[in-house]
Amino acid sequence: AEAAGTFHPFGDSGDPQEPGLVSRPRRAPGQMPWRTFMQGSYALAVVWGVGFVWSIFNILFHVDIPIQPVVPGVSMVGTPKHPELIFSDAMPHPFFTPRGMSCHADMGPTLLIYERYAVHSLRLAVDPTTGMWGVPAGADLSPEPALMACLDAAGDFRAEGMDSLSLTCSHQSPGCTATVLGAHGQHTLQCPLGGHDVGVEAAPASEAAEVYGGPWRAFTSADSPGAAAWAVRRGRPGAFVQLQRRSGTSPELVPQVEIAGSAASSVSSLHALDNSTVVGLEAGGRVHAWFLQSGSQLSWQLPPTTRWSGLCVANSSLYLLGTQTRQQLGRIVIFRSALPPELLGQN
């Protein structure tokens, strides 16, 4: 018996199955699944190609797609007034990658900009009319090394690197203190500062203290008596947690309260306005504010033309650190913006 050449019941004769039906061209067996697989492969290759090109632009030119996730329970206030550029300068060295920035009103117009293994101070000027910090016209300012003696005295801690830095100033003791969280997120180092000169420590650095429950990142602390500290627990999703001292005099910190639904997994920098209000910044430019007493949360969106890396608040102004993604590539930039009205009462 001769086997049929196709799956069609009439073979290759082309005869219709029933009288009166119009015959249609028949494809060889296996042609339809092959074409379906080919078209799907083409579509997948196009998606991969677009993703590869975007990844190259994102890595080399810091071009990002401003897509923001919808976070349940978070009120989006809107886009604040475009921040004012107050400082732009070349990177301190070719491999400089800013991790954050810290400031405090009691420290005067000084910004501490930190990377993994070094801290730089930028001394601004005070506008006599408005009281805001800025750079005078024609002034040639550049970041200078800071906290050198404190970090050098803690060699093992410095070798680990820094994740974040927070400034606190107490009226009960002279000067301020810089608390540094190590890159591993499990220890802090306190560096006492003397007066308004952050380049000179008033006392030797204290020993590194352990922070339990981590590892942590984006550490910050408040000034008030019995002040709490906050940090984001590493991992996905990152938990926003309040930390307290283990005892009255011990510098060790232990988790106290986890803020549920805080949307802090993408936050890279935190700043405590007081003992119950914290603001955070994402690299994509979303600013969050957590009001811990009321349990509410607000968010603002910054312009996407900058890769944001740090923020701090002083004298009712918000100072933002970043690197440009479209213009002035390879430069460090600092912006100043008025504090949103919702936060003015907390500053």
N, C-alpha and C positions, 0 to 999 in steps of 0.2 A: 504494500500500500504506500502511496505517496503522501508524505506529510504536507500539511498546509504551510505556505510560506509566511502567513501572518496569522494574527488572532481573529481576523474577520472570518465569519462562518462561510462566506462564499469564495474565500481565497483571493486570487488576483484577477478574477474574471471581470470585476467591476459591475456585476449584475446587482440591481437594487434588491433590498431584502423583501419588499412588497411592491406590487404594482401601484403606480401613481405617486410614489415617493421620489423626491429629487435626490439624486446621489450627491454626496459631498466628497471632496478630496480627502483621502485617508492618508495619515502619517504612519511612517514605519513604527513598529512597536518600540517602546522605550523613549520615543522622541519627546513626548510631552513632559515626563518627569525630568528628562535631561535639560529641557529648556527652563523648566521651573527652577531647578537647582542652579543653572547658569545665571538666571536673572537675580536670584537671591544672593549669589556670590558676588555679582557686580554691585548690588546695593550695599552689601556688607563691606566690600573693598572701598567704596566711596566714603562710607562713614568712617572707616579706619583712616583713610587718607586725610579727611578733614580734621579728625582728631589729632593726627600726627603733626599736621601743619600748625594747628592751634597750639599744640604743646611746644613746638619750636619757638613760636612767637612769644608764648608765655614765659619760657625759660630765658630766652635771649633778650627780648625787648619788654618783658613784664606787661604784655598786653593781656588783659583779663576780660572775661565775659561777665558783665555786671548782673548776674542772676542771683537774687537773694531768696533764701528759703522762706516759706511761710511758717512762722513759729506760733503755735497755738497759745493763746493767752497773753500775747505781747501786743501792745498798742503802738502802732507806727505813727509818730507825731508828724513826720514829714522830713523834708530836706531843709536843714538850717541854712542861714545865710552863708554864702560862699566864704570859707575862711580866708583871712588876709595873710599873704606870704610876708613874713618878717625877716627870714634868714634863708640864704642859699649859699652853699659853699661846696668846694670839692671834698671828696671823702678824705679823712685823715690818712688813710693808706689804701692801696689797691684792693685789699681783701676785706675792707670794712663792711660789716653787715650789722646795722643797728638792731638791737633787741628791744629797746625801750627807752623811756625818758622819765625822769622824776624831778619834781620841784616842790617848793614849800614857801609860803609867804614870809615866814620868819627867817628864811635863808637869804632873803633879798632876791634881786632879779638874776638868779642863777639857775641854769638848767643842767642837770646831770644826764648825759647821754651815755649809755653803756652798750658794749658789745660782749662777746663771750669772755674775753680775757682782759678787758681794760674798761676804764671809766673815763669819760671826757667831760669837762665842765665848760659851759658857755656862759660868759658873764654879759648880760644885757644891760640896758639903761632904762631908767624909769622916766616916763613922760611926765613932766611937772604939772601938766594941765589935766590929764586923764588918769594918771597913776598907773597906766598900763605899761607892761614891759615891751621893749622893742629894740631895734638897732638904729642908732642915730644916722642921719644921712651922711654919707661919706666915710663912715666908720669902717675900719678893716678888722673884723672880728673873726676868730677861728677857735675851734674847740682846743682846750689844753688838757693834759693829763691830770687826773684827780684820783684820790684815795690810794696813791701808790704805796705809802708806808704801811697802811692797813692790809692791803692785799699781799704785799711782799712778806709781811710778818706771818701770814697764814699760807705758806707755800703749797701745802697739799690742797687747800681749798681753792687757791687760784689755779692750780693745775687742772682741777676739775672743771673750772669755768663757771660763769654766772648765767642764771636764767632770768632773774628779775631783781630790781632794786627799789626799795621804798624809803622815803624820808619821813622822819617824825621829829617833832620839836616839842619839848616839854618846858613849861614855865617854872617847874620845880627844880630844874637843873639847867645850868648854862649850856648853850650850844644845841646842836641837833645830832641825830644819829641816823646813819645810813644802814639799813638792814638788807643784806644781800642774800638771795636764795641761790644755792649752788645749782649747777647745770643738771645734776642728778635728781634734784628736787627733794632731797631728804635732810638737808642741813642749811642753817642760816649763819651768817657772820655779821656781827654788829661792829660798825666803824664809827666811833665818836668823832664829831666834827667840831672845830673851834670857830666860833664867830661866823662871819660871812665868807671866810676863805675856805672853800671846800678842798683846797689843795694841801692843807695842813691839818693833821689830826690833833685833837686836844689831848688824847690819851691813847695808849696802846690798844690794839684791837682785842676784843674779847674772844674767847674760844668759840669755835663753831658749836652751835646747839642743834639738837636733832628735832625734826618736825615729823611727828608720827602720822601714820595713816596714808602716806603718799605712795608713789612719788607725786610731787606737786609742780605747778608752773604758775606764772602770772601772779606773783605774791604781792600783797599790799597790806598796810596796817594803818590804823587811825591814831589820833593824838590824845583823845580824851582819857581820863583816868580809867584804868582797867580796860583799856582799849583792846578790841578784838583785831584779829588779822583775817584776811581772806585769801583764798587761793583756789585754783582750778585743779581738780584731780586729773592726772593724765589718763588717757584711754578714751574710748568711744562708748557711750557719750560722756564727755567730761562733766564732772559734778562740781558745782559751785558751793564751796564749803566755808563756814566760819570756823576759825581756829582761836583757841584760848590758851593762855599760859597754863602749864601743868600744875604749878603752885604759885604762890604770891611772888616769890623772888626768882624762880627758875626761868631761864630763857627758853626752855623746851616748850613746844607747842603741840597741842592735841586737837583732833577734830571735835567740834562742839555741835554744830547744826549744819545739815545739808539743805540747801535751798532748792526745793523741788521745782521742776519746770523752768529752770533759769536760762536756758538757751545759751549756755556758756561754753559749749564744746569748741567753738571757733574763736573764742576770745583769746587774744595774745597779750593784752596789757590791762591792768586794773589800777584804779586810783580810788582811795577811800575819801569821801567828802567829810564824813563824820562816822560815828559808831553804828549808824543804821542805813547809810546811803553810799552805794558804791557805783562807779561808772566803769565801763569796760569798752575795749576797742577791738574790732576784728580787722585783719589785714585788708579785707575788701572795703573797709570804710564804714561799717555799721557800728554806731555807738549805742551802747545799752546803758540804762540806769536802773538799778534795783533799789526799791524802797522797802527795806526789810520789815519795818514796823507795820506798814499797810499791806505788804505782800504784793504790791503792784510792780509793773515793769514797763518802761518806755524805751523806744528806740528811735534813732535818727540816722539818716543816710548821708555820708560825706561824698564829695565828688569822686568818681572812680579813676581819675587821672593820676592818682598817687598810690603807691603801695605803702599803706600806713603801718607803723611799727610801734608807736608809743603815744601816750597822752598823759597830761597832768593838769591840775587845776590850781590856780592861785589868783587872788584878788579879783574874783568873779570873771576870770577869763579862762578859756580852755586852750591849752597849747598842745599842738599835734606835731608829731615827728614822722617823717616818711622819706621815701626816695621817689623821684619822679619816674613815671613809666612812659611818658610820651615826649615831654620837653625836658631839657637839662638832665639828660641821662648821666649817671655817674656822679650826681650831686646829692648832698643831704639837704633837706628842706625842712623848715619849721613854720607852721602856720599858727595864727592866733584867731580865735573866734570868741564872741561874747557867749557866756554861759547861757544855755537855754533857760527861759523863764521858769520852767518847772523845777530847775535845780538851784535857782538863785537863793531861795530860802534855806538851802542845805549847806551853802558854802560859808 
